[in-house]
Amino acid sequence: MRFHKFLLLFLPFSLLFSCSTDSKKVETVKIDHSKTQPVPVPETPAIDPKVIEAEQYSLAPGRAGKIKVNMSSDSLKKMISAENLKAVQRELEGVPYTAFELRNPKTGDNLLLLAEESCANDKCTIFRIRVLSPKFKTEKGIRVGSTFAEVKNAYALSFVGLGETDFVAVSDANKMTFTLDITNFPPKHLDRISQDEIPDSTKVTSIMLF
């Protein structure tokens, strides 16, 4: 009987002692935030100005920089600031039409290109682009000022002869027309000059994208 009483008294005490002992084993871990390292934020790589300029003045089938054949005239006006864009009236085979001169006032207001407009079916779009500045060049390095020899080596030509108003070399595959300077052509009618008679040194005076 005494043993049972002793046991009853001992068990609660032993449990209390056990809990007290276990509680001493629990340690609180404190984090010193002053020693933690900040998570590095990746830096956005700087865009090379030369890459931007190359894209701005790149020539490709139906495109001069960001200006594209068949884009709407409204899109062109939104893309190019008003100080760089001027609407002028031109004529094609007796039919008047509007063209947009793209100029750069910061570099002497030089004429860079003409974006020519067609407003068929009440929808005005750019139907062709005439590039006049040597700043623009194709992926093969052809630009205003390149020679006829360079053009022949770079592109297969589908037609060489008189165009609407100029003597041209046409690459249908690349949708480009290269206007040629006739100053040093043989002294004969232009419509009788063959491709073989054109001096290799003849310069390109404009490039038309269609």
MIDOSE-1310 file (N, C-alpha, C; in nm, 2 decimals, decimal comma, always signed):
residues 210
mrfh	+0,08/-0,12/+0,00/+0,00/+0,00/+0,00/+0,09/+0,13/+0,00; +0,19/+0,12/+0,08/+0,28/+0,23/+0,09/+0,36/+0,25/-0,04; +0,39/+0,13/-0,10/+0,46/+0,13/-0,23/+0,38/+0,20/-0,34; +0,25/+0,17/-0,34/+0,16/+0,23/-0,44/+0,15/+0,38/-0,42
kfll	+0,14/+0,42/-0,30/+0,14/+0,57/-0,27/+0,26/+0,63/-0,32; +0,38/+0,56/-0,29/+0,50/+0,62/-0,33/+0,52/+0,63/-0,48; +0,46/+0,52/-0,55/+0,47/+0,52/-0,69/+0,38/+0,63/-0,75; +0,27/+0,65/-0,69/+0,18/+0,76/-0,74/+0,24/+0,90/-0,72
lflp	+0,32/+0,91/-0,62/+0,38/+1,04/-0,60/+0,51/+1,06/-0,69; +0,57/+0,94/-0,71/+0,70/+0,95/-0,79/+0,67/+0,97/-0,94; +0,57/+0,91/-0,99/+0,54/+0,93/-1,14/+0,52/+1,07/-1,19; +0,43/+1,14/-1,12/+0,42/+1,28/-1,16/+0,55/+1,36/-1,16
fsll	+0,62/+1,34/-1,05/+0,75/+1,41/-1,03/+0,85/+1,37/-1,14; +0,85/+1,24/-1,17/+0,95/+1,20/-1,28/+0,91/+1,26/-1,41; +0,78/+1,26/-1,44/+0,73/+1,32/-1,57/+0,76/+1,47/-1,58; +0,74/+1,54/-1,47/+0,77/+1,68/-1,46/+0,92/+1,70/-1,48
fscs	+1,00/+1,62/-1,42/+1,15/+1,63/-1,44/+1,19/+1,60/-1,58; +1,12/+1,50/-1,64/+1,16/+1,47/-1,78/+1,12/+1,58/-1,87; +1,01/+1,64/-1,86/+0,96/+1,75/-1,94/+1,06/+1,87/-1,92; +1,10/+1,89/-1,80/+1,18/+2,00/-1,77/+1,32/+1,98/-1,83
tdsk	+1,36/+1,86/-1,83/+1,49/+1,83/-1,89/+1,49/+1,85/-2,04; +1,38/+1,80/-2,11/+1,37/+1,81/-2,25/+1,36/+1,95/-2,30; +1,29/+2,03/-2,21/+1,28/+2,17/-2,25/+1,41/+2,24/-2,25; +1,50/+2,20/-2,17/+1,63/+2,26/-2,17/+1,71/+2,23/-2,30
kvet	+1,67/+2,12/-2,37/+1,75/+2,09/-2,49/+1,70/+2,17/-2,61; +1,59/+2,24/-2,60/+1,54/+2,32/-2,72/+1,61/+2,45/-2,71; +1,68/+2,48/-2,82/+1,76/+2,61/-2,83/+1,69/+2,70/-2,94; +1,69/+2,82/-2,91/+1,63/+2,92/-3,00/+1,75/+2,97/-3,09
vkid	+1,73/+2,96/-3,22/+1,83/+3,00/-3,31/+1,79/+3,14/-3,36; +1,88/+3,23/-3,34/+1,86/+3,37/-3,38/+1,94/+3,40/-3,50; +1,88/+3,46/-3,60/+1,95/+3,50/-3,73/+1,99/+3,64/-3,72; +2,12/+3,66/-3,74/+2,17/+3,80/-3,75/+2,16/+3,85/-3,89
hskt	+2,05/+3,93/-3,91/+2,02/+3,98/-4,05/+2,13/+4,07/-4,10; +2,21/+4,13/-4,01/+2,31/+4,22/-4,06/+2,43/+4,15/-4,13; +2,43/+4,01/-4,11/+2,54/+3,94/-4,18/+2,49/+3,86/-4,30; +2,36/+3,87/-4,33/+2,31/+3,80/-4,45/+2,34/+3,88/-4,57
qpvp	+2,37/+3,81/-4,68/+2,41/+3,87/-4,81/+2,29/+3,90/-4,89; +2,27/+4,02/-4,95/+2,16/+4,04/-5,04/+2,16/+3,96/-5,17; +2,05/+3,92/-5,21/+2,04/+3,85/-5,34/+2,08/+3,93/-5,46; +2,18/+3,90/-5,53/+2,22/+3,98/-5,65/+2,11/+3,99/-5,75
vpet	+2,09/+4,11/-5,80/+1,99/+4,14/-5,91/+2,07/+4,14/-6,04; +2,03/+4,05/-6,14/+2,10/+4,05/-6,27/+2,09/+4,18/-6,34; +2,20/+4,23/-6,39/+2,21/+4,35/-6,47/+2,16/+4,33/-6,61; +2,08/+4,43/-6,66/+2,04/+4,43/-6,80/+2,15/+4,47/-6,88
paid	+2,19/+4,39/-6,98/+2,30/+4,42/-7,06/+2,28/+4,55/-7,15; +2,37/+4,64/-7,15/+2,36/+4,76/-7,23/+2,35/+4,73/-7,38; +2,27/+4,80/-7,45/+2,25/+4,77/-7,60/+2,36/+4,85/-7,67; +2,43/+4,78/-7,75/+2,54/+4,85/-7,83/+2,48/+4,95/-7,93
pkvi	+2,52/+5,08/-7,93/+2,46/+5,17/-8,02/+2,49/+5,13/-8,17; +2,60/+5,06/-8,19/+2,63/+5,02/-8,33/+2,53/+4,92/-8,38; +2,48/+4,83/-8,29/+2,38/+4,73/-8,32/+2,25/+4,80/-8,36; +2,22/+4,90/-8,28/+2,09/+4,98/-8,30/+2,10/+5,05/-8,44
eaeq	+2,22/+5,11/-8,47/+2,23/+5,18/-8,60/+2,23/+5,08/-8,71; +2,29/+4,96/-8,69/+2,29/+4,86/-8,80/+2,14/+4,82/-8,83; +2,06/+4,80/-8,73/+1,92/+4,77/-8,75/+1,84/+4,88/-8,81; +1,87/+5,00/-8,77/+1,80/+5,12/-8,82/+1,82/+5,14/-8,97
ysla	+1,95/+5,10/-9,02/+1,98/+5,13/-9,16/+2,00/+5,00/-9,24; +1,94/+4,89/-9,19/+1,95/+4,77/-9,27/+1,85/+4,76/-9,38; +1,89/+4,70/-9,50/+1,80/+4,69/-9,61/+1,78/+4,54/-9,63; +1,65/+4,50/-9,65/+1,61/+4,36/-9,67/+1,49/+4,37/-9,77
pgra	+1,46/+4,26/-9,83/+1,34/+4,26/-9,92/+1,22/+4,32/-9,85; +1,17/+4,43/-9,91/+1,05/+4,50/-9,86/+1,07/+4,57/-9,74; +1,19/+4,60/-9,69/+1,21/+4,67/-9,57/+1,34/+4,76/-9,57; +1,32/+4,88/-9,52/+1,44/+4,97/-9,49/+1,43/+5,01/-9,35
gkik	+1,52/+4,95/-9,27/+1,51/+4,98/-9,12/+1,38/+4,92/-9,07; +1,30/+5,00/-9,01/+1,16/+4,96/-8,96/+1,05/+4,99/-9,05; +1,08/+5,06/-9,16/+0,98/+5,10/-9,26/+0,96/+4,98/-9,36; +0,84/+4,94/-9,37/+0,81/+4,82/-9,46/+0,71/+4,85/-9,57
vnms	+0,73/+4,79/-9,68/+0,64/+4,79/-9,79/+0,51/+4,73/-9,74; +0,39/+4,79/-9,78/+0,26/+4,75/-9,74/+0,22/+4,79/-9,60; +0,30/+4,86/-9,52/+0,26/+4,90/-9,39/+0,16/+5,02/-9,42; +0,08/+5,05/-9,32/-0,02/+5,16/-9,34/+0,05/+5,29/-9,32
sdsl	+0,00/+5,39/-9,39/+0,06/+5,53/-9,38/+0,04/+5,58/-9,24; -0,07/+5,54/-9,17/-0,09/+5,59/-9,03/+0,02/+5,53/-8,94; +0,06/+5,40/-8,97/+0,16/+5,34/-8,89/+0,30/+5,41/-8,91; +0,32/+5,45/-9,03/+0,45/+5,52/-9,06/+0,45/+5,66/-8,99
kkmi	+0,34/+5,73/-8,99/+0,33/+5,86/-8,92/+0,35/+5,85/-8,77; +0,30/+5,74/-8,71/+0,32/+5,71/-8,57/+0,46/+5,68/-8,54; +0,53/+5,61/-8,63/+0,66/+5,56/-8,60/+0,77/+5,67/-8,62; +0,75/+5,76/-8,71/+0,85/+5,86/-8,74/+0,80/+6,00/-8,69
saen	+0,88/+6,07/-8,62/+0,84/+6,20/-8,57/+0,81/+6,30/-8,68; +0,72/+6,39/-8,65/+0,67/+6,49/-8,76/+0,79/+6,57/-8,81; +0,89/+6,60/-8,73/+1,00/+6,68/-8,78/+1,09/+6,61/-8,88; +1,08/+6,48/-8,88/+1,16/+6,39/-8,97/+1,08/+6,35/-9,09
lkav	+0,96/+6,38/-9,10/+0,87/+6,32/-9,20/+0,80/+6,44/-9,27; +0,80/+6,44/-9,41/+0,74/+6,54/-9,48/+0,66/+6,48/-9,60; +0,53/+6,51/-9,61/+0,46/+6,46/-9,73/+0,48/+6,56/-9,85; +0,51/+6,49/-9,96/+0,53/+6,57/-10,09/+0,44/+6,50/-10,20
qrel	+0,41/+6,58/-10,30/+0,33/+6,53/-10,41/+0,43/+6,49/-10,53; +0,40/+6,37/-10,58/+0,48/+6,32/-10,69/+0,38/+6,27/-10,80; +0,44/+6,23/-10,91/+0,36/+6,18/-11,02/+0,42/+6,06/-11,08; +0,33/+5,96/-11,11/+0,37/+5,83/-11,17/+0,29/+5,81/-11,29
egvp	+0,35/+5,81/-11,41/+0,28/+5,79/-11,54/+0,15/+5,88/-11,55; +0,17/+6,01/-11,51/+0,06/+6,10/-11,52/-0,03/+6,10/-11,40; -0,02/+6,01/-11,31/-0,11/+6,00/-11,19/-0,04/+6,06/-11,07; -0,10/+6,16/-11,00/-0,04/+6,22/-10,88/-0,05/+6,12/-10,76
ytaf	+0,04/+6,13/-10,68/+0,04/+6,05/-10,55/+0,12/+6,11/-10,45; +0,11/+6,07/-10,32/+0,18/+6,13/-10,21/+0,30/+6,04/-10,17; +0,41/+6,10/-10,15/+0,53/+6,03/-10,09/+0,58/+6,10/-9,97; +0,63/+6,02/-9,88/+0,68/+6,08/-9,75/+0,83/+6,08/-9,75
elrn	+0,89/+6,20/-9,74/+1,03/+6,22/-9,73/+1,08/+6,19/-9,59; +1,17/+6,11/-9,57/+1,23/+6,08/-9,44/+1,37/+6,15/-9,43; +1,38/+6,25/-9,34/+1,50/+6,33/-9,33/+1,55/+6,32/-9,19; +1,68/+6,36/-9,17/+1,74/+6,37/-9,04/+1,79/+6,51/-9,02
pktg	+1,71/+6,59/-8,94/+1,76/+6,73/-8,92/+1,89/+6,74/-8,85; +1,92/+6,64/-8,77/+2,05/+6,64/-8,69/+2,17/+6,62/-8,78; +2,15/+6,57/-8,90/+2,27/+6,55/-8,99/+2,25/+6,63/-9,12; +2,22/+6,76/-9,11/+2,21/+6,84/-9,23/+2,08/+6,83/-9,30
dnll	+1,98/+6,76/-9,24/+1,85/+6,75/-9,31/+1,86/+6,68/-9,44; +1,95/+6,58/-9,45/+1,97/+6,50/-9,57/+1,85/+6,41/-9,59; +1,81/+6,39/-9,72/+1,70/+6,31/-9,76/+1,75/+6,16/-9,75; +1,69/+6,08/-9,67/+1,73/+5,94/-9,65/+1,66/+5,85/-9,74
llae	+1,52/+5,87/-9,75/+1,44/+5,78/-9,84/+1,31/+5,84/-9,87; +1,24/+5,79/-9,96/+1,10/+5,82/-10,00/+1,01/+5,70/-9,98; +0,91/+5,72/-9,89/+0,81/+5,61/-9,88/+0,69/+5,65/-9,96; +0,66/+5,58/-10,07/+0,56/+5,62/-10,16/+0,43/+5,55/-10,13
esca	+0,32/+5,63/-10,13/+0,19/+5,59/-10,08/+0,09/+5,56/-10,20; +0,01/+5,46/-10,17/-0,10/+5,42/-10,26/-0,23/+5,42/-10,17; -0,34/+5,48/-10,22/-0,46/+5,49/-10,14/-0,57/+5,41/-10,21; -0,55/+5,30/-10,26/-0,65/+5,22/-10,33/-0,75/+5,17/-10,22
ndkc	-0,88/+5,16/-10,26/-0,99/+5,11/-10,18/-0,99/+5,18/-10,04; -0,97/+5,31/-10,05/-0,98/+5,40/-9,93/-0,88/+5,35/-9,81; -0,78/+5,28/-9,85/-0,68/+5,24/-9,75/-0,54/+5,28/-9,80; -0,48/+5,37/-9,72/-0,35/+5,42/-9,77/-0,23/+5,34/-9,71
tifr	-0,15/+5,28/-9,80/-0,04/+5,20/-9,75/+0,09/+5,25/-9,83; +0,20/+5,20/-9,79/+0,33/+5,23/-9,86/+0,35/+5,12/-9,96; +0,35/+5,16/-10,09/+0,36/+5,05/-10,19/+0,51/+5,03/-10,24; +0,60/+5,13/-10,21/+0,74/+5,10/-10,24/+0,82/+5,21/-10,16
irvl	+0,95/+5,17/-10,15/+1,04/+5,26/-10,08/+1,16/+5,29/-10,17; +1,19/+5,41/-10,18/+1,31/+5,45/-10,26/+1,42/+5,50/-10,17; +1,53/+5,43/-10,15/+1,64/+5,46/-10,06/+1,74/+5,55/-10,14; +1,77/+5,66/-10,08/+1,86/+5,76/-10,14/+1,99/+5,78/-10,06
spkf	+2,00/+5,73/-9,94/+2,12/+5,75/-9,86/+2,21/+5,63/-9,85; +2,34/+5,65/-9,86/+2,43/+5,54/-9,85/+2,44/+5,48/-9,71; +2,37/+5,54/-9,61/+2,37/+5,49/-9,47/+2,30/+5,35/-9,47; +2,21/+5,33/-9,56/+2,14/+5,20/-9,57/+2,22/+5,10/-9,65
ktek	+2,22/+4,98/-9,60/+2,29/+4,87/-9,68/+2,23/+4,74/-9,66; +2,24/+4,65/-9,76/+2,19/+4,51/-9,75/+2,29/+4,43/-9,67; +2,24/+4,30/-9,64/+2,33/+4,21/-9,56/+2,46/+4,18/-9,64; +2,45/+4,20/-9,77/+2,57/+4,17/-9,86/+2,65/+4,30/-9,88
girv	+2,61/+4,41/-9,81/+2,69/+4,53/-9,82/+2,66/+4,62/-9,93; +2,55/+4,60/-10,01/+2,52/+4,68/-10,12/+2,44/+4,80/-10,07; +2,48/+4,92/-10,12/+2,42/+5,05/-10,08/+2,43/+5,14/-10,20; +2,37/+5,26/-10,18/+2,38/+5,37/-10,27/+2,53/+5,40/-10,28
gstf	+2,59/+5,40/-10,40/+2,73/+5,43/-10,41/+2,81/+5,30/-10,45; +2,74/+5,18/-10,43/+2,81/+5,06/-10,47/+2,82/+5,05/-10,62; +2,90/+4,97/-10,68/+2,92/+4,96/-10,82/+2,83/+4,85/-10,88; +2,82/+4,86/-11,01/+2,74/+4,76/-11,08/+2,80/+4,63/-11,07
aevk	+2,93/+4,62/-11,07/+3,00/+4,49/-11,05/+2,97/+4,43/-10,92; +2,96/+4,51/-10,81/+2,93/+4,46/-10,68/+2,78/+4,41/-10,68; +2,69/+4,48/-10,74/+2,55/+4,44/-10,75/+2,54/+4,30/-10,82; +2,61/+4,29/-10,93/+2,60/+4,16/-11,01/+2,66/+4,05/-10,93
naya	+2,76/+4,07/-10,85/+2,82/+3,96/-10,77/+2,74/+3,92/-10,65; +2,66/+4,02/-10,60/+2,58/+4,00/-10,48/+2,44/+3,93/-10,52; +2,38/+3,97/-10,63/+2,24/+3,93/-10,66/+2,23/+3,89/-10,80; +2,14/+3,79/-10,82/+2,10/+3,75/-10,96/+2,00/+3,85/-11,01
lsfv	+2,03/+3,91/-11,13/+1,95/+4,01/-11,19/+1,85/+3,96/-11,29; +1,73/+3,99/-11,27/+1,62/+3,95/-11,36/+1,60/+4,04/-11,48; +1,64/+4,17/-11,47/+1,62/+4,26/-11,57/+1,73/+4,37/-11,56; +1,78/+4,42/-11,67/+1,87/+4,53/-11,68/+1,83/+4,62/-11,80
glge	+1,79/+4,74/-11,78/+1,75/+4,82/-11,89/+1,67/+4,94/-11,84; +1,60/+5,01/-11,93/+1,52/+5,12/-11,90/+1,40/+5,09/-11,81; +1,38/+5,16/-11,70/+1,26/+5,14/-11,62/+1,16/+5,25/-11,65; +1,09/+5,29/-11,55/+0,98/+5,40/-11,57/+1,05/+5,52/-11,61
tdfv	+1,15/+5,57/-11,54/+1,22/+5,69/-11,58/+1,37/+5,68/-11,57; +1,43/+5,57/-11,52/+1,57/+5,55/-11,50/+1,62/+5,42/-11,57; +1,75/+5,41/-11,57/+1,81/+5,28/-11,62/+1,84/+5,20/-11,49; +1,79/+5,08/-11,49/+1,79/+5,00/-11,36/+1,84/+4,86/-11,38
avsd	+1,88/+4,80/-11,27/+1,90/+4,66/-11,26/+1,81/+4,60/-11,15; +1,73/+4,50/-11,19/+1,63/+4,45/-11,10/+1,66/+4,31/-11,05; +1,64/+4,29/-10,92/+1,65/+4,16/-10,86/+1,51/+4,12/-10,81; +1,43/+4,05/-10,89/+1,30/+4,01/-10,85/+1,30/+3,92/-10,72
ankm	+1,40/+3,84/-10,71/+1,41/+3,75/-10,60/+1,42/+3,82/-10,47; +1,49/+3,94/-10,47/+1,51/+4,02/-10,35/+1,42/+4,14/-10,35; +1,33/+4,16/-10,45/+1,24/+4,27/-10,46/+1,31/+4,40/-10,44; +1,42/+4,42/-10,52/+1,50/+4,54/-10,52/+1,53/+4,58/-10,66
tftl	+1,53/+4,71/-10,68/+1,57/+4,77/-10,81/+1,68/+4,87/-10,78; +1,79/+4,85/-10,85/+1,91/+4,94/-10,84/+1,91/+5,04/-10,95; +1,90/+5,17/-10,92/+1,91/+5,27/-11,03/+2,06/+5,29/-11,06; +2,09/+5,30/-11,19/+2,23/+5,31/-11,23/+2,26/+5,45/-11,29
ditn	+2,38/+5,50/-11,26/+2,42/+5,63/-11,31/+2,47/+5,60/-11,46; +2,41/+5,68/-11,55/+2,43/+5,65/-11,69/+2,55/+5,74/-11,75; +2,61/+5,82/-11,66/+2,71/+5,92/-11,71/+2,82/+5,86/-11,80; +2,87/+5,74/-11,77/+2,97/+5,68/-11,84/+2,93/+5,56/-11,93
fppk	+2,80/+5,56/-11,97/+2,75/+5,46/-12,06/+2,80/+5,49/-12,20; +2,80/+5,39/-12,28/+2,84/+5,41/-12,43/+2,75/+5,51/-12,49; +2,80/+5,59/-12,59/+2,72/+5,69/-12,65/+2,62/+5,63/-12,75; +2,51/+5,58/-12,70/+2,41/+5,52/-12,79/+2,28/+5,53/-12,71
hldr	+2,17/+5,50/-12,78/+2,04/+5,50/-12,71/+2,03/+5,40/-12,60; +1,98/+5,45/-12,49/+1,97/+5,37/-12,36/+1,90/+5,24/-12,39; +1,80/+5,24/-12,47/+1,72/+5,12/-12,49/+1,79/+5,01/-12,57; +1,91/+5,05/-12,62/+1,99/+4,96/-12,70/+2,12/+4,91/-12,63
isqd	+2,13/+4,96/-12,51/+2,25/+4,92/-12,43/+2,22/+4,78/-12,36; +2,31/+4,69/-12,38/+2,30/+4,56/-12,32/+2,38/+4,56/-12,19; +2,35/+4,46/-12,10/+2,42/+4,45/-11,97/+2,57/+4,44/-11,99; +2,62/+4,38/-12,09/+2,76/+4,36/-12,10/+2,83/+4,49/-12,14
eipd	+2,76/+4,59/-12,19/+2,81/+4,72/-12,23/+2,82/+4,82/-12,11; +2,76/+4,78/-12,00/+2,76/+4,87/-11,88/+2,89/+4,86/-11,81; +2,96/+4,97/-11,79/+3,09/+4,96/-11,72/+3,07/+4,91/-11,57; +3,16/+4,82/-11,53/+3,15/+4,77/-11,40/+3,16/+4,87/-11,29
stkv	+3,22/+4,99/-11,32/+3,24/+5,09/-11,22/+3,12/+5,18/-11,21; +3,01/+5,16/-11,28/+2,89/+5,24/-11,28/+2,83/+5,23/-11,14; +2,80/+5,35/-11,09/+2,75/+5,36/-10,95/+2,60/+5,35/-10,94; +2,56/+5,29/-10,82/+2,41/+5,29/-10,79/+2,37/+5,42/-10,73
tsim	+2,27/+5,48/-10,78/+2,23/+5,62/-10,73/+2,11/+5,61/-10,64; +2,03/+5,50/-10,64/+1,92/+5,48/-10,55/+1,88/+5,33/-10,55; +1,82/+5,28/-10,44/+1,77/+5,14/-10,43/+1,62/+5,15/-10,40; +1,54/+5,09/-10,49/+1,40/+5,08/-10,47/+1,35/+4,95/-10,42
lf	+1,27/+4,95/-10,31/+1,22/+4,82/-10,26/+1,07/+4,82/-10,29; +1,03/+4,70/-10,34/+0,89/+4,69/-10,39/+0,82/+4,57/-10,34
